[in-house]
Amino acid sequence: MTPAPTTQAPPLSFDDTRVAFASKSDFQLRKVYALFAAMNNGTLVKTGSGLMKNALKWGIPGTKFLIKHSIFEQFCGGETIEECRPVTAELGKYHIGTILDYSVEGEGSDASYDRTRDEVLATIDEAHRSPNIPFSVFKVTGVADVAILEKIQAGQLLTPAEEAAHNRALARVEALCARAHQHGVRLFIDAEESWFQHTIDLLTYDMMAKYNREKAIVWNTYQLYRHDRLDALKQAHDHAAEAGYYLGAKLVRGAYMEKEARVAKQRGQQNPINPTKQATDDLYDESLRYCIDHIDRISFCAGTHNEASSLLLTQLMQQAGLAPGDERVWFAQLYGMSDNLTYNLANAGYNTAKYLPYGPVAAVMPYLLRRADENTAIAGQSSREFLLIQKELRRRQSKS
């Protein structure tokens, strides 16, 4: 994406539904409206989630078709990279990038780890070929044994078999980072649970030291609902500056809050999560400021559906004299959600991208069910989506 020639962006409003839903026909918009209306009903979501899982498990005819043309279609790009290409092209028309996210959860075997490595390599190759794919992404647990990662963080010695398995995992991570560097494709390494995140951090920084000498190719992810993550970001910056490489950082609020609290309680440990949502919001916004203040060393992506944080970042960029299209700053949202942010940011010239999950319908069901639960659980999330779509439908009706 070509950087804007000026630091001045056009007026930005996340309530502009004309821009937000410009890509959707009236029929498509009504279909999305019906889906979010259903997700406003928590009881319906819980009941429907169980029915969908069982229907797929039992092989009830028509189940896959129904899921694929409803919730799957809303939140996923397709079952394969090839099926995602029309979505990637459509987003590209609106200057929105795509982040292909292979959302199949691993089976815990070397064969499954190798399959995931090969699939992520394919997404990197696809990004290299396409001007509309600015990032690739993977989870370390997609290519490595969770138990071994946890054991390393706990300071426990590995058995010879575990050492060999870990070396194979390191080789997979190395292969992904090397391919990304070869093609100049930015590569997100996703954040995971706190009891092995430090192992992932250290591995990621090793990859950065090797491949981020010219620019940020490998990017780590910081979950700001953890009270220690801004400190971790600052330490990473200082190490990068001292060692002479660039830091890539994706800033998110987080994805494992209930699990983190439960495990900390079970283990008699301090809960790593901020005590309040406001504390998380404050830490997130402080992290945005830190990244802007250290933009000469940090490239970063604000992975957020929060309108206030997104607007704040645009203001911080303007205050720092950064063009909306500065290649060091990105915004990202999940496909199928918060189009009012993504499309309006892109329309104003900011670098934006959609996380586009893909994979076989049955295999990505855990992801889809998390999206349904998230839209129900987050205060006002599906209501917000629902009301914006409703507003756009009324606007269109008044024009006809």
C-alpha positions as CSV (number, residue, x, y, z in Angstrom):
1,M,0.0,0.0,0.0
2,T,1.4,3.4,-1.0
3,P,1.9,5.8,1.9
4,A,-0.2,9.0,1.7
5,P,1.8,12.0,0.5
6,T,0.7,14.1,3.5
7,T,0.3,13.8,7.3
8,Q,-3.2,15.2,7.0
9,A,-6.0,12.5,6.9
10,P,-9.5,13.2,5.8
11,P,-12.1,13.6,8.6
12,L,-12.7,10.2,10.3
13,S,-16.0,9.0,11.7
14,F,-16.6,5.4,12.8
15,D,-20.3,6.1,12.5
16,D,-20.1,6.5,8.7
17,T,-22.1,3.4,7.7
18,R,-22.0,4.4,4.0
19,V,-18.3,3.8,4.0
20,A,-18.4,0.9,6.5
21,F,-20.8,-1.2,4.4
22,A,-20.0,0.0,0.9
23,S,-18.9,-3.5,-0.1
24,K,-22.2,-5.2,0.8
25,S,-25.3,-5.4,-1.3
26,D,-28.7,-5.0,0.3
27,F,-29.1,-8.7,0.3
28,Q,-25.8,-9.3,2.0
29,L,-26.4,-6.6,4.5
30,R,-29.8,-8.1,5.5
31,K,-28.2,-11.5,5.8
32,V,-25.5,-10.1,8.2
33,Y,-28.3,-8.2,10.1
34,A,-30.1,-11.5,10.7
35,L,-26.9,-13.2,11.9
36,F,-26.1,-10.5,14.4
37,A,-29.7,-10.3,15.5
38,A,-29.4,-14.0,16.4
39,M,-26.0,-13.4,18.2
40,N,-27.7,-10.8,20.4
41,N,-29.6,-13.7,22.0
42,G,-27.2,-15.4,24.4
43,T,-29.5,-18.4,25.0
44,L,-29.8,-19.0,21.3
45,V,-26.0,-18.8,20.8
46,K,-25.4,-21.4,23.5
47,T,-28.1,-23.7,22.3
48,G,-27.1,-23.3,18.6
49,S,-23.4,-23.8,19.3
50,G,-24.1,-27.2,20.9
51,L,-26.5,-28.2,18.1
52,M,-23.9,-27.3,15.4
53,K,-21.1,-29.2,17.1
54,N,-23.3,-32.3,17.5
55,A,-24.7,-32.1,14.0
56,L,-21.2,-32.0,12.5
57,K,-20.1,-34.9,14.8
58,W,-23.1,-37.0,13.8
59,G,-22.7,-36.2,10.1
60,I,-26.3,-34.8,9.7
61,P,-26.9,-34.0,6.0
62,G,-26.9,-30.3,5.2
63,T,-25.1,-29.2,8.4
64,K,-21.9,-28.2,6.7
65,F,-23.7,-26.3,4.0
66,L,-25.8,-24.4,6.6
67,I,-22.8,-23.5,8.7
68,K,-20.6,-22.6,5.7
69,H,-23.3,-20.2,4.3
70,S,-24.0,-18.5,7.7
71,I,-21.5,-18.0,10.5
72,F,-18.6,-19.5,8.6
73,E,-19.2,-17.1,5.7
74,Q,-19.4,-14.2,8.0
75,F,-16.1,-14.8,10.0
76,C,-14.0,-17.0,7.6
77,G,-12.6,-16.6,4.1
78,G,-13.0,-20.2,2.9
79,E,-11.7,-23.7,3.5
80,T,-8.5,-23.2,1.5
81,I,-6.2,-20.3,0.5
82,E,-7.6,-20.6,-3.0
83,E,-11.2,-20.1,-1.7
84,C,-10.0,-17.0,0.2
85,R,-8.7,-15.2,-2.9
86,P,-12.0,-13.6,-3.9
87,V,-12.4,-12.2,-0.4
88,T,-8.8,-10.9,-0.4
89,A,-9.4,-9.3,-3.8
90,E,-12.6,-7.7,-2.6
91,L,-11.0,-6.3,0.5
92,G,-8.1,-5.0,-1.7
93,K,-10.6,-2.9,-3.7
94,Y,-11.1,-0.8,-0.5
95,H,-7.4,-0.7,0.3
96,I,-7.8,-3.2,3.1
97,G,-5.1,-5.9,3.5
98,T,-5.7,-9.5,4.4
99,I,-4.0,-11.6,7.0
100,L,-4.5,-15.3,6.1
101,D,-4.9,-17.1,9.4
102,Y,-4.9,-20.9,9.2
103,S,-7.3,-21.6,12.1
104,V,-7.0,-25.4,12.4
105,E,-6.0,-26.4,16.0
106,G,-3.1,-28.9,16.1
107,E,-3.5,-32.5,17.0
108,G,-0.2,-32.6,19.0
109,S,1.8,-34.9,16.7
110,D,4.8,-34.2,14.6
111,A,2.7,-34.9,11.5
112,S,0.2,-32.2,12.4
113,Y,3.0,-29.8,13.3
114,D,4.6,-30.3,9.9
115,R,1.2,-29.8,8.1
116,T,0.7,-26.5,10.0
117,R,4.2,-25.4,9.1
118,D,3.6,-26.2,5.4
119,E,0.3,-24.4,5.4
120,V,1.8,-21.3,7.0
121,L,4.6,-21.4,4.4
122,A,1.9,-21.4,1.8
123,T,0.4,-18.3,3.3
124,I,3.8,-16.6,3.2
125,D,4.2,-17.5,-0.4
126,E,0.7,-16.2,-1.1
127,A,1.5,-13.0,0.6
128,H,4.6,-12.7,-1.5
129,R,2.5,-13.0,-4.7
130,S,-0.3,-10.7,-3.6
131,P,-0.1,-7.0,-3.0
132,N,-3.2,-7.3,-0.8
133,I,-1.6,-9.5,1.9
134,P,0.7,-7.5,4.1
135,F,1.2,-10.1,6.9
136,S,1.3,-13.8,7.6
137,V,0.6,-15.3,11.1
138,F,1.1,-18.4,13.1
139,K,0.9,-19.7,16.7
140,V,3.9,-21.4,18.1
141,T,1.7,-24.2,19.5
142,G,0.7,-25.0,16.0
143,V,4.2,-26.2,15.4
144,A,5.4,-27.1,18.9
145,D,4.5,-29.2,21.9
146,V,2.7,-27.1,24.6
147,A,4.0,-29.3,27.4
148,I,7.6,-28.8,26.3
149,L,7.2,-25.0,26.0
150,E,5.7,-24.9,29.5
151,K,8.5,-27.1,30.9
152,I,11.1,-24.8,29.5
153,Q,9.5,-21.8,31.1
154,A,9.3,-23.6,34.4
155,G,13.1,-24.2,34.2
156,Q,12.7,-28.0,34.1
157,L,15.2,-30.1,32.3
158,L,14.0,-31.8,29.1
159,T,14.4,-35.5,28.5
160,P,16.5,-36.5,25.4
161,A,13.2,-37.2,23.5
162,E,11.8,-33.8,24.5
163,E,15.0,-32.1,23.5
164,A,14.8,-33.7,20.1
165,A,11.1,-32.8,19.8
166,H,11.9,-29.2,20.7
167,N,14.7,-29.0,18.2
168,R,12.3,-30.1,15.5
169,A,9.9,-27.3,16.7
170,L,12.6,-24.7,16.5
171,A,13.4,-25.9,13.0
172,R,9.8,-25.3,12.0
173,V,9.8,-21.8,13.5
174,E,13.1,-21.1,11.8
175,A,11.7,-22.3,8.4
176,L,8.8,-19.9,8.7
177,C,10.8,-16.9,9.7
178,A,13.5,-17.6,7.0
179,R,10.8,-17.8,4.3
180,A,9.2,-14.6,5.5
181,H,12.6,-12.8,5.4
182,Q,13.3,-14.2,2.0
183,H,10.1,-12.8,0.6
184,G,10.0,-9.6,2.7
185,V,6.7,-10.7,4.3
186,R,5.9,-9.5,7.8
187,L,5.2,-12.4,10.1
188,F,3.0,-12.2,13.3
189,I,3.8,-14.7,16.0
190,D,0.6,-14.8,18.1
191,A,0.5,-14.6,21.9
192,E,-0.7,-17.5,23.9
193,E,-1.1,-18.5,27.6
194,S,1.1,-16.9,30.2
195,W,2.6,-20.1,31.6
196,F,4.5,-20.6,28.4
197,Q,4.4,-17.1,26.8
198,H,7.9,-16.2,28.0
199,T,9.3,-19.2,26.1
200,I,7.6,-17.9,23.0
201,D,8.9,-14.4,23.7
202,L,12.5,-15.5,23.9
203,L,12.2,-17.6,20.7
204,T,10.6,-14.7,18.9
205,Y,13.4,-12.3,20.0
206,D,16.0,-14.7,18.7
207,M,14.2,-14.7,15.3
208,M,14.0,-10.9,15.4
209,A,17.7,-10.6,16.1
210,K,18.4,-12.8,13.0
211,Y,15.8,-11.5,10.6
212,N,14.9,-7.9,11.6
213,R,18.2,-6.2,10.8
214,E,16.9,-4.2,7.9
215,K,13.2,-3.8,9.0
216,A,10.6,-5.5,11.2
217,I,9.9,-8.9,9.6
218,V,9.1,-11.0,12.7
219,W,6.5,-9.4,15.0
220,N,5.7,-10.5,18.6
221,T,2.2,-10.1,20.1
222,Y,1.5,-8.4,23.4
223,Q,-1.7,-9.1,25.3
224,L,-2.3,-5.9,27.2
225,Y,-4.9,-7.4,29.5
226,R,-1.8,-8.7,31.3
227,H,-0.4,-6.1,33.7
228,D,3.2,-6.9,32.8
229,R,3.1,-6.6,29.1
230,L,4.0,-2.9,28.6
231,D,7.1,-3.6,30.7
232,A,7.8,-6.6,28.5
233,L,7.4,-4.3,25.4
234,K,9.8,-1.7,26.8
235,Q,12.4,-4.4,27.6
236,A,12.1,-5.8,24.1
237,H,12.6,-2.3,22.7
238,D,15.7,-1.7,24.8
239,H,17.2,-5.1,23.8
240,A,16.4,-4.4,20.1
241,A,18.1,-1.0,20.3
242,E,21.1,-2.4,22.0
243,A,21.4,-5.4,19.7
244,G,20.7,-3.4,16.5
245,Y,17.5,-4.8,15.1
246,Y,14.0,-3.6,14.6
247,L,11.1,-4.6,16.9
248,G,7.8,-5.7,15.4
249,A,4.8,-5.5,17.9
250,K,1.2,-6.4,17.6
251,L,-0.8,-4.9,20.4
252,V,-4.0,-6.7,21.4
253,R,-6.1,-6.7,24.6
254,G,-6.1,-10.5,24.9
255,A,-7.9,-13.8,24.3
256,Y,-7.6,-16.1,27.3
257,M,-8.8,-14.0,30.2
258,E,-11.1,-16.5,31.9
259,K,-8.6,-19.4,31.4
260,E,-5.8,-17.3,32.8
261,A,-7.7,-16.4,36.0
262,R,-8.8,-20.0,36.5
263,V,-5.3,-21.5,36.0
264,A,-3.7,-18.9,38.3
265,K,-6.2,-19.7,41.0
266,Q,-5.7,-23.5,40.6
267,R,-1.9,-23.0,40.9
268,G,-2.1,-20.6,43.8
269,Q,-0.4,-17.9,41.6
270,Q,-1.1,-14.2,41.1
271,N,-3.6,-13.5,38.4
272,P,-1.7,-11.9,35.5
273,I,-4.8,-10.1,34.3
274,N,-5.5,-6.4,35.0
275,P,-8.0,-5.9,37.8
276,T,-10.5,-4.0,35.7
277,K,-11.3,-3.4,32.0
278,Q,-10.4,0.3,32.5
279,A,-6.9,-0.7,33.6
280,T,-6.6,-2.8,30.4
281,D,-7.8,0.1,28.3
282,D,-5.4,2.5,30.0
283,L,-2.5,0.1,29.5
284,Y,-3.4,-0.4,25.9
285,D,-3.5,3.3,25.2
286,E,-0.2,3.8,27.1
287,S,1.4,1.2,24.9
288,L,0.2,3.0,21.7
289,R,1.8,6.1,23.0
290,Y,5.0,4.3,23.8
291,C,5.2,2.8,20.3
292,I,4.7,6.2,18.7
293,D,7.3,7.7,20.9
294,H,9.8,5.0,19.8
295,I,8.7,4.7,16.2
296,D,12.2,4.8,14.9
297,R,12.8,1.4,16.4
298,I,9.3,-0.1,16.6
299,S,6.8,-1.0,13.9
300,F,3.5,-2.0,15.3
301,C,-0.1,-3.0,14.6
302,A,-3.0,-2.0,16.8
303,G,-5.1,-5.2,16.7
304,T,-8.3,-3.8,18.3
305,H,-12.0,-3.4,17.9
306,N,-12.0,-0.5,20.4
307,E,-13.1,2.7,18.7
308,A,-11.5,5.0,21.4
309,S,-8.1,3.4,21.0
310,S,-8.3,3.4,17.3
311,L,-9.2,7.1,17.2
312,L,-6.5,7.8,19.7
313,L,-3.8,6.2,17.5
314,T,-4.9,8.4,14.5
315,Q,-4.5,11.4,16.7
316,L,-1.1,10.3,18.1
317,M,0.1,9.8,14.5
318,Q,-1.0,13.3,13.5
319,Q,0.7,14.8,16.5
320,A,3.9,12.9,15.7
321,G,3.8,14.1,12.1
322,L,3.3,10.6,10.7
323,A,1.5,10.1,7.4
324,P,-1.7,8.0,7.7
325,G,0.0,5.5,5.4
326,D,3.3,5.2,7.3
327,E,4.4,1.6,6.8
328,R,5.4,1.2,10.4
329,V,1.9,1.6,11.8
330,W,-1.1,-0.7,11.1
331,F,-4.6,-1.3,12.3
332,A,-6.3,-4.7,12.2
333,Q,-9.6,-6.2,13.0
334,L,-11.2,-9.7,12.6
335,Y,-13.0,-10.4,9.4
336,G,-16.7,-10.1,9.8
337,M,-16.5,-7.7,12.7
338,S,-16.0,-3.9,13.2
339,D,-16.3,-3.0,9.5
340,N,-17.1,0.6,10.7
341,L,-13.5,0.8,12.0
342,T,-11.7,-1.0,9.2
343,Y,-13.4,0.6,6.2
344,N,-13.4,4.1,7.6
345,L,-9.7,3.9,8.6
346,A,-8.8,2.5,5.1
347,N,-10.9,5.2,3.5
348,A,-8.9,7.8,5.4
349,G,-5.6,6.4,4.2
350,Y,-4.5,4.4,7.2
351,N,-2.9,1.0,6.8
352,T,-5.6,-1.5,7.7
353,A,-6.0,-5.3,7.5
354,K,-8.5,-8.0,8.3
355,Y,-7.6,-11.2,10.0
356,L,-9.1,-13.8,7.7
357,P,-9.4,-17.2,9.3
358,Y,-9.6,-20.2,7.0
359,G,-9.7,-24.0,7.1
360,P,-12.1,-26.9,6.8
361,V,-15.5,-26.1,8.3
362,A,-15.4,-28.8,11.0
363,A,-11.8,-27.9,11.9
364,V,-12.5,-24.2,12.5
365,M,-15.6,-24.7,14.5
366,P,-13.7,-23.9,17.8
367,Y,-12.8,-20.5,16.3
368,L,-16.3,-19.8,15.1
369,L,-17.8,-20.7,18.5
370,R,-15.4,-18.4,20.2
371,R,-16.5,-15.6,17.8
372,A,-20.2,-16.3,18.6
373,D,-19.5,-16.3,22.3
374,E,-17.3,-13.2,22.1
375,N,-20.0,-11.2,20.3
376,T,-22.5,-12.3,23.0
377,A,-20.2,-11.8,26.0
378,I,-18.5,-8.5,25.1
379,A,-20.8,-5.8,26.4
380,G,-22.6,-4.2,23.4
381,Q,-20.4,-5.9,20.7
382,S,-23.1,-7.6,18.7
383,S,-25.6,-4.9,19.6
384,R,-23.1,-2.3,18.2
385,E,-22.7,-4.3,15.0
386,F,-26.5,-4.8,14.8
387,L,-27.3,-1.2,15.3
388,L,-24.8,0.0,12.7
389,I,-26.2,-2.4,10.1
390,Q,-29.7,-1.3,11.0
391,K,-28.7,2.3,10.5
392,E,-27.2,1.6,7.1
393,L,-30.3,-0.3,6.0
394,R,-32.5,2.7,7.0
395,R,-30.1,5.0,5.1
396,R,-30.4,3.0,2.0
397,Q,-34.2,2.8,2.2
398,S,-34.4,6.5,2.6
399,K,-32.4,6.9,-0.6
400,S,-34.6,4.5,-2.6
